[in-house]
């Protein structure tokens, strides 16, 4: 079972307090401070109206996942990629302000405060940052990592039943496409 730690352990310490992110929309590499990235990544992933504890859990998962990528890709030109035009992974503060309009100041204040509450908390397995992928809705169960990605089975990414996902309003969407 992964453990939560209030600060990175020496063996898994990220290389700095900023992420190097390839923005595929602009084909440029961004240097984004941790706090700015976390707030944006949460708002790209979830509604700010989501219950506070769920947003905090997502913040820990996001921080863990992207710190892991920063550690793994420390010697690369960038740690991971984003698409700022489509709010995939990260979006600049100015674009978030446009997106949320008159609600932006209260959203910024609220989400910044919850990020501060979980600042530095990360998930570890055997003193290493875990791979912490996340998603919104499953098909009623998760899959073990080796069914999704290549590689060895990870003891903390096993399949589990998620029956409540099937009750979600977006579980069944019907789309029609012409040939």
C-alpha positions as CSV (number, residue, x, y, z in Angstrom):
1,X,0.0,0.0,0.0
2,X,1.5,3.4,-0.9
3,X,2.1,5.8,1.9
4,X,1.6,9.5,2.1
5,X,4.6,11.6,3.1
6,X,4.6,15.4,3.9
7,X,7.9,15.9,2.0
8,X,9.9,14.2,-0.6
9,X,12.3,11.5,0.5
10,X,15.9,11.9,-0.5
11,X,15.8,9.0,-3.0
12,X,12.9,10.5,-4.9
13,X,13.6,14.2,-4.5
14,X,12.7,16.2,-7.7
15,X,15.4,18.2,-9.3
16,X,14.0,21.7,-8.6
17,X,10.9,23.6,-7.6
18,X,9.8,24.2,-11.3
19,X,8.6,21.9,-14.0
20,X,10.0,22.0,-17.6
21,X,6.9,21.4,-19.7
22,X,6.7,21.0,-23.5
23,X,3.6,23.0,-24.6
24,X,2.6,21.2,-27.8
25,X,0.2,24.0,-28.7
26,X,3.0,26.6,-28.9
27,X,5.9,24.1,-29.5
28,X,7.9,25.7,-26.6
29,X,9.2,24.6,-23.3
30,X,7.7,26.4,-20.2
31,X,9.3,26.7,-16.8
32,X,6.4,26.5,-14.3
33,X,6.8,26.9,-10.5
34,X,5.3,24.0,-8.5
35,X,2.5,26.0,-6.9
36,X,1.4,27.5,-10.2
37,X,1.5,24.1,-11.9
38,X,-0.5,22.3,-9.3
39,X,-3.3,24.9,-9.2
40,X,-3.6,24.9,-13.0
41,X,-3.4,21.1,-13.3
42,X,-6.3,20.7,-10.8
43,X,-8.4,23.1,-12.8
44,X,-7.6,21.4,-16.1
45,X,-8.6,18.1,-14.6
46,X,-11.6,18.8,-12.3
47,X,-14.4,21.4,-11.7
48,X,-13.6,23.9,-8.9
49,X,-17.1,23.0,-7.6
50,X,-16.0,19.4,-6.9
51,X,-16.0,18.7,-3.1
52,X,-13.0,20.1,-1.4
53,X,-11.6,16.7,-0.1
54,X,-11.8,15.3,-3.6
55,X,-9.8,18.3,-4.9
56,X,-7.2,17.8,-2.2
57,X,-6.9,14.1,-3.0
58,X,-6.5,15.1,-6.7
59,X,-3.8,17.6,-5.8
60,X,-1.8,14.9,-4.0
61,X,-2.2,12.5,-7.0
62,X,-1.2,15.3,-9.5
63,X,1.8,16.3,-7.4
64,X,2.9,12.7,-7.0
65,X,2.5,11.9,-10.7
66,X,4.3,14.9,-12.1
67,X,7.0,14.9,-9.5
68,X,7.6,11.2,-10.5
69,X,7.9,12.3,-14.2
70,X,10.2,15.2,-13.2
71,X,12.4,12.7,-11.4
72,X,12.4,10.1,-14.2
73,X,13.0,12.8,-16.8
74,X,15.4,15.0,-14.8
75,X,18.1,14.9,-17.5
76,X,15.7,15.4,-20.4
77,X,14.9,18.7,-22.2
78,X,11.5,18.6,-20.6
79,X,9.7,16.6,-17.9
80,X,6.4,16.0,-19.7
81,X,4.1,17.8,-22.1
82,X,0.9,19.8,-22.0
83,X,-1.5,21.5,-24.5
84,X,-2.3,25.0,-23.2
85,X,-4.8,25.6,-25.9
86,X,-7.0,22.7,-24.9
87,X,-6.4,22.7,-21.1
88,X,-4.6,19.4,-21.2
89,X,-2.4,19.1,-18.1
90,X,-1.6,22.8,-17.7
91,X,-2.9,26.2,-18.8
92,X,-1.4,29.6,-18.0
93,X,-3.0,31.7,-15.2
94,X,-4.3,34.3,-17.7
95,X,-6.1,31.7,-19.8
96,X,-7.6,30.2,-16.6
97,X,-8.9,33.6,-15.7
98,X,-10.5,34.0,-19.1
99,X,-12.0,30.5,-18.8
100,X,-13.6,31.1,-15.4
101,X,-14.5,34.8,-15.9
102,X,-15.9,36.6,-13.0
103,X,-15.6,33.5,-10.8
104,X,-11.8,33.5,-11.2
105,X,-10.8,35.4,-8.1
106,X,-12.8,33.2,-5.8
107,X,-11.7,30.0,-7.6
108,X,-8.1,31.1,-7.4
109,X,-8.3,31.9,-3.7
110,X,-10.2,28.6,-2.9
111,X,-8.0,26.3,-5.0
112,X,-4.8,28.0,-3.8
113,X,-5.8,27.4,-0.2
114,X,-6.5,23.7,-0.7
115,X,-3.2,23.3,-2.6
116,X,-1.4,24.9,0.4
117,X,-3.1,22.4,2.7
118,X,-1.6,19.5,0.9
119,X,1.6,21.2,-0.2
120,X,4.5,18.6,-0.4
121,X,2.3,15.6,0.3
122,X,3.2,12.8,-2.1
123,X,2.5,9.1,-2.4
124,X,5.4,6.6,-2.0
125,X,5.9,2.9,-2.3
126,X,9.1,1.5,-0.7
127,X,10.5,5.1,-0.4
128,X,10.1,5.9,-4.0
129,X,7.5,8.3,-5.6
130,X,4.8,6.1,-7.2
131,X,3.5,6.3,-10.7
132,X,0.1,7.9,-10.0
133,X,-2.0,8.0,-13.1
134,X,-5.5,9.3,-12.6
135,X,-8.8,9.5,-14.6
136,X,-12.4,10.6,-14.0
137,X,-14.5,7.5,-14.7
138,X,-13.7,3.8,-15.1
139,X,-15.8,1.1,-16.8
140,X,-16.7,-0.3,-13.4
141,X,-13.2,-1.4,-12.5
142,X,-9.7,-0.3,-12.9
143,X,-7.0,-2.3,-14.7
144,X,-3.6,-3.4,-13.5
145,X,-0.9,-1.2,-14.9
146,X,0.5,-4.0,-17.2
147,X,-2.9,-4.2,-19.0
148,X,-2.6,-0.5,-19.9
149,X,1.2,0.2,-20.3
150,X,4.1,-2.0,-20.9
151,X,6.3,-3.0,-18.0
152,X,6.4,-5.0,-14.9
153,X,3.3,-5.2,-12.7
154,X,3.3,-2.6,-9.9
155,X,2.0,-3.8,-6.6
156,X,0.1,-0.6,-6.0
157,X,-1.6,-0.3,-9.4
158,X,-3.8,-3.3,-9.3
159,X,-7.4,-3.7,-10.7
160,X,-10.2,-2.9,-8.3
161,X,-13.9,-2.7,-8.6
162,X,-15.4,0.8,-9.0
163,X,-19.2,0.1,-9.1
164,X,-20.2,3.7,-8.3
165,X,-18.5,4.9,-11.5
166,X,-21.3,3.2,-13.5
167,X,-23.8,5.5,-11.7
168,X,-22.0,8.7,-12.8
169,X,-24.1,10.9,-15.2
170,X,-21.3,10.7,-17.8
171,X,-20.8,7.0,-17.6
172,X,-22.8,6.4,-20.7
173,X,-22.5,9.0,-23.5
174,X,-23.8,8.3,-27.0
175,X,-22.1,9.9,-29.9
176,X,-23.2,9.5,-33.5
177,X,-20.7,10.0,-36.4
178,X,-21.3,10.1,-40.1
179,X,-19.2,7.8,-42.3
